Amino acid sequence: MAASSSSSSSSSSSHRFEPVPPGGPGRGSPPADDARADGLTGEEPDPQPDSEDSGLLAALLDGMDAALCAFGADGSVTHWNREAERILGWSAAEAVGRPGLAGWAVRKEDADEVEERLLAATRSPGRQVHEFALLTKDGRRVLVRTQSSAVLGPDGRAAGVYCAFSEVHTQIDLERSIALSEALFVDASWGVVLVDADLRPAVVNAHAARALGMGRTAVLGRPLGDLLTQGVEELESALTHVLAEGTPPAAAELWVTLRSDEAEQPRRCWRSGFLRLASPLAEEAVPLGVGWLFQDVTDAKRTEQEGSLLRFRAQQLHRAGRAAGECEDPMEAAAVHLDFALAGFADHGLIDVVGGGGEAGDGAPALVRAVASPAGAPGPSEAVPPTGIPVAYGAGHPAAQALERCGSVRAGAGPAVAEGWAAARKWPDGTVHGLCVVLRSRGRTLGVATFLRGPSRRPFDRADAAYAEDVASRIAAALDLAGGPAGR
């Protein structure tokens, strides 16, 4: 409301509620006496604190985000702030002192009902909420939501009514925002974390707390490094980027591992979206933090990866079969199958065939090297000159076990690789994972195919063994066609 209208009402300290004359404060009221008005008195009176209270009240009313008007006991308008002027177009000078809203802020046809609903607050305790249409100065209708309450005089009786109102769509937008916030932090089926400018969780919903393996309050204020062992650098980098540059255009997939003192946790894939949060009350966009929304898509991602891997391996088998069909030498075809299998699967490959009736020291059939991939620079696998000298595999070697079991055998150096582990098995330096697959054709065992991986690759699993067995069946068919080893 304008300062003139506020000064006409009595001060807040006197708790009186009186209408302001239409002409503004001071108009129509005679001076205290002629001598004082002419400045003939000896002393000026001390300033009254009521004027300071009135100015403070005027500033508070005009600074409100909601429109506010007030009515005296006779129904006339006594207060009208700037937000009310913005919404309806009527200034405080035009509104204060009018006898009600009829004919200018409300249609005459609706005036009785509207004023009855507003003044009903004087007969009921608490606030009354209503919705009705008001008129703007240019004749438009605006649907508003009002909250009205009685103003009590010194004797405890109703001396008037104040009414705060706002446009309905603005109120609905606010309620929607509050409802969305509540739903995200209570019922959302994905994780929601509000991270402050120090990259520490400030608010966490129930889903996110379960994903992090901690309680909602236990997560708050802790560094992200206390929650994650892997992926924390990527997450902090993403949060820092959002604080500096704003919301990214698309979601990101982060692979993380939760920190746990009990057992090693599996890696999880969280599809994450980030929103920079800024205060709507600040004059400049000062970031308050980042809204981090994520969903665990580990199962779907692994299924997608497995499907992609299966398609690639099937394509490799098809290409290997096409290439091997153009080879005149069956041993060359076996080497082609081995080369195509190594792509994306292993670092090195070996083909050992059963020797001509010889046996190793422990009575197992002797194995002779037939084909090997280069251990140094990458290149095609080549057949080894047929010296007939068995490979010096020791007792319990994975290749010998594969022959004995007539199946696949996986071997690994473990977390702490012992020095000489690969050399003891006659494998290239740097090998930490091995997979030996028996070669069989027409009911005979022809040898063993060995696939080797370095420390940069994961250990072989059952899916890898199944693929290696498919490759081994094709290699065995080529060896059988070569007619080299007699088998057993």
Secondary structure, 3 states (H helix, E strand, C coil): CCHHHHHHCCCCCCCCCCCCCCCCCCCCCCCCCHHHHCCCCCCCCCCCHHHHHHHHHHHHHHCCCCEEEEEECCCCEEEECHHHHHHHCCCHHHHCCCCCCECCCECHHHHHHHHHHHHHHHHCCCCEEEEEEEECCCCCEEEEEEEEEEEECCCCCEEEEEEEEEEHHHHHHHHHHHHHHHHHCCCCCCEEEEEECCCCEEEECHHHHHHHCCCHHHHCCCCHHHCEEECHHHHHHHHHHHHHHCCCCCCEEEEEEECCCCCCCCCEEEEEEEEEEECCCCCCCCEEEEEEEEEECHHHHHHHHHHHHHHHHHHHHHHHHHHHCCCCCHHHHHHHHHHHHHCCCCCEEEEEEEEEEEECCCCCEEEEEEEECCCCCCCCCEECCCCCCECCCCCCCHHHHHHHHCCEEEEECCCCCCCCHHHHCCCCCCCCEEEEEEEEECCEEEEEEEEEECCCCCCCCHHHHHHHHHHHHHHHHHHHHHCCCCCC
